[in-house]
Structure formats: C-alpha cells, structure tokens
C-alpha cells in the first residue's frame, strides 16, 4: 500500500484499502499502489541502480482491452545520471534483450501462439531489434502529426499529451520502428519531472511507442533541485503530502531518473495478442459501474 502517488493519475483512480473489521486500522488513508517509483528513488540514492517488477493498481473507468485494474510494472531507477539519453539507452537495451532472448530460446512456442501470422510477426520483431530506435521531441511529433493531412478525432497537442491515434500514426510514420518521443511539456507531466529550463517549459521526459500497444514505457529525469521541487509542490498545494519525498532532496540527493514499462503490454507486443486480458492468467478489470468502452483511439495510453 502507499500513502501517495507521484504519477499523473487522478485522485478517483486509486483503490482505497480498509480492513473489514476496523475503519481505523491504518491511521491515515491507504491506497493500493499505482507505482513503486518514489520508494525506488529513495533506494537508488543508497544503492545507485534498483528495479522492481511489482503489481500496480489503477481504478480507471475504462472497459477497453488496453486497461487492467491490476497489472505488473517493471520500474527502474538510476542514480548519478543527468542525461535523458542514459534512460532511453537503458530502456532500448532492455527491450532488445528481452525480444532477442525470446526469439533465440522460445521461437517454437512463439510460432505456435502466432499461428498463421508467425512469419510476418517474427520479421517485425527481428526488424525492431536490428536498428536503433527513432528519437523525436514532442514538438517534432506535433509537426509530423499536423502535416500528415490525417483527420484525427483529437487535435494533436490540445492537452500536452498524445492520444493513441497519434501514437499509432507516429509509429507508422517511422516504418514501424519503435519511437522515443521526448521533452513533453510540463503541463502534461507529473510534478517530479525535471524541467529542461527552456522557453517552451518542457521536461526531461520520454514515452516509448512500439507496435500495436503504442505506449510501452515512459520515464523522466527526476527534479532533484530542492528549491525547484518545493516551489512546484507549493504551487500545487501538495507540499505537506509529499514532505518525505521533498526531504530526500534536502538531506542529500544525486541527479537521478527512471522509467516504468508495462509488463503485460510487452507480452502483448511480443506475442501479437491484442487484448491485455488475454496475456494475463487471472485478469482483474472493471466489470461494473460507468466504465467507457470507446475505441482505443479515443484514450490516452
């Protein structure tokens, strides 16, 4: 359980934990974690490089095949890094290592899963690990989208993020090679993303777009400057809630960054099984309430 969450997740998208026999079992409100990032940041400042493959929970009101209420997130945090390139290189290396190992050691099993699509999909996977990933900034991505002539349902750049339909177009534009989109506006990222201190008010951040899953991973350099982070938390009215996180900067903090990769999305991409529920043994997802079932193109990744 966690007391706080640093990602850009709405307050009503978390699951609250409460004991059946006691409403005050925990002194403070507790919620199932949506990320282990903040704990990893603390550990990275002691151990330099850390990671976790852990359950994460999000109460998103979506019944699409792209979302699960419980999923596995592979998260890594690296200390002593001041370059976003260090994180993208680590993420690219991780992806290529996993895919290469699957192709070398489990091709027969993969062919059995893929059935009639085996030849084409194996060629796609091999192509994805045979050359460097494409890199473009968020503003370069907007230029490509706006010049495409395609009638998107959502105008690119309206909320400082990319919708699924935009991500798919960018992947196709790059010949299906995985794409790093970097330097997103601060407005579209969480408070902990390190500012690039530029005129466009961008952050040292990235999303990795690949295959039919689109957003596969995302990461940022963390804002390690105490004064900058304190001012940002004060402006959001969150300083008291995140005082422990802020204290990490006060008592000694290295430049650091990290990323999270959706494990079920990686399995879905490798096996070419489109629905995340079909790559999870016991999927948990919304089954009631007012969840939406709109087309994937209408959702953020």
N, C-alpha and C positions, 0 to 999 in steps of 0.2 A: 504494500500500500504506500501511498505517497501523500504528502500534505500539499504539494504544489506541483505545477506543471509548466514548463517553460515554452512549449511549442505553441504554435498559433492554432489552438483548439478552443472552441467556445466553452463557456462555463457549463452549459447544459449538455455537453458531450462527454461527460465523465460519469462513471458509476460510483455512487457513494456506498461505503461499507458500514454496516451496522449490525451488531450482534442481535440475534433473535430474542435473547433473554435480558438484554440490557441496552438501553438507549444511550447510556453514557459510558460504554465500555472503553471507548477512546475519549480522552479529554477534549481533543479538537476534532473537527470533522475530518474524516479519512475517505480517500477515494482510491479505486484501483488505478494503478499507474498507467499513463499513456506513453511513458518514456523513462528510461533509466539515465538519461543524459546528465542531469545535474549531479547525481551520485558519481557517475563516471568522471566528471570534471574534477571532483574532489580527489578521486583515486588517481587520476592521471598526474596531478600535481605532486603525488607521492611516489608513483611508480612509472611515470613517463609515458608508457603505452598500455592501454587497457581496452578490453572489449567485453561485451555480453551478448548472448543470444537468449532473449527472455520474452515472456508473454507481455503483450501490451493490450490495453482495452480502450475502446472508444465507442461512445454511445451516439454515433452519428445516425441521424434519421434518414437512412438510405437503405433500400432493399435491392440495390443493384448488385450484380455479380462481382463488382470491383471492391466491395467493402465487407469486412467481417467485424463483429463486435470484439472478438478475441483473435489475435494474430501474433506471430513471432517477429521480433525486430532484432536484426543484427546491428548493434551500435558499437562504434569505436571512438576513442578519444585519444589525441596525441598531444603531448606537451612539447614545448620548445619548437614551435613552428609559427612562422609569421607569413607564410605563403599559402594562398588557397590552392596553388598548384600541388603542394605536398598532399593535400587531401584528395584532389582529383586523381593524382597518380596512384594513391593507395586504393581508392575505390575502383579504378580501372583495372589495376593489378589483381584485386580480389575477384572481380567479375571474370576476368580472363582465366584465372587459375581454377576457379570452380567449373566453368564451362569446359575448359581443356581436360580436366580430370574426368568429368562425366563422359566426354567423347572418347577418351582413351580407355577408360576402365568399364564403362557401362553402355557402350553403344548398342549391344544386342537388346538390352532392356528398353532403351530409348526407342529403338526401331519398333519394338513390339507395342509400345504406347502410341507411337505416331502413326502406325499402320500405313495407309495409302499416302500420307503426307511426308513420310520419312525422308525421302531423297531431297525434296525441296527444303525441308526444315533443317536437316543436317547441314546442307550447303549454307543456309542462312547463319546458323550458329558458327560454323567454321569461318565464314566471312567476318563475323562480328569480333573474332579474336585474332584476326590476321593483320589488322592495320590499326593505327592509332584512332582513338575516338575523336569526333569533331568537337571543337570548342567554339562557343559564341556567347557574347554578352546578351543580357536580357534585351537591351535596346537594339542590338543587331537582329535578335529574333523577331522583335516587333517590326523592323523594316522588312524582313522576309515575308512575314505574315501580311502586312499591309500592301505589299507589292504583288502578292500572289494572285489577286483578282478573284479569290475564292470568297463566296458569301458565307461567312461564319455566322453562326447563331449568336455568338457573343463577340462584340467588338474587341479585338486584341488590345490589351493594356488598360482596360477600363478600371480594373481594381488592383493593378500592380502584381498580377499573377497570370498564370497560363491555365486555360481550360484544357480538357482532354482533347478536344477537336484541334486546338492549336498545337499541342504536343505531337499529335499524330501527323499533322502536316509538316512539322519541322523534321521528324524522323524520315518521312518520305522525301522531303527536300534534300536530305543528306544521304540518299540512297540506302536507307535502312541501317546505316552505321549508327551505333549509339552516340548520343549527343549530350555534351555538358552545356547547360545554359547557366551562365554565371552573372554575378553582380546585380541581383534583384534589388528593386527599390526598398528602402527601409520600411515603407508603408505596408508592404506585403510580407514582411518577415517579423519574427518574434524579437522581443526586446534585447535578447542576448547576442544577436548577430552583430559582428564587429562592423563599424562604419568604415567606409572607404575614404571618408572625409573629402568627397568630391562635390562638384556643383550639382550633380544630379541626385545627391543624397542616396547613393547606393550602398549595398552591404557586400562584404566578402562572403558570398554565398553561392551555392550551386544546386541544381537539380540534374540528375542523370536520367535521360529519356531513352528508352530502349524497347523495341518490339511492340507487341500488342498491349503490353501492360503500361506503356508510356512512362510515367514517373516510377523509376525503380529505386532510386536513392536520393537523399538530399542532405546537405551539410553546410556548415558555416565555420569560419573562424569565430571564436567567442570574444566578446568585448571584455578584455582583461583590464582596461583602464578604469580605475575606481571612480574617478570624478565623472567620467562619461556615463558609466553604467548607473551611478547613483542619480544623476540628473534625469536619466531616461526613466528610471523607476519612480522617481518623484513625480514626473510628468504624467505617468500612468496611474498614480495613486497606489503603487504596488510595493513600496519600499518596506513596509512592516512585514508583509507576507514573505518577501524574499530577502530578509535581512541576513540569514545564514549564507545564502548564495553570494550576497554582496560582501560579507565578511571574508570570504575566500580571497577576494581582491585586496582587502585591507591588510591581511596578515601574511601576504606573500603569495604571488601568483605568477606563473610563467605565461608567455604567449602560447595559446593552445587552440585547438579546433577539433571537430569531429563530424561524424555523419551517421545516418541511420539508413539501413537497407531492409525493405520488406521481404522477409524470407519466403512467404507464400507467393509473392509476386515473382521472385527469382525462379521458384519451382515452376510456376505457371509459364514463364517465358521459356525455360529450357524444354519443358515437355510439350509446349504448344497447347496446353489445356487452358481454355479461355476463362473459365469461371474459377475464382479463388476457392469457392466451397468444394470444388471437385479435386483440389490438391491438398485438402485438409481432412484428416481422418474423422474428426468429430467437430465440424464447423459450428460456431456459435454466431448467430446473426439476428438481426431484428425480425421478429415474426408477428408483431402486433403494433398497435398504435397508428401513427400517421406517417409512417415512412414513405418516402417517394420511390417511384420505380421509373423515373425518367431515363431517357437514353444516356449512356455513359458520356456522350459528348457534352452534356449539359452540366457535368460535375467537375469540380476541381479534383485533381489527383490526390 
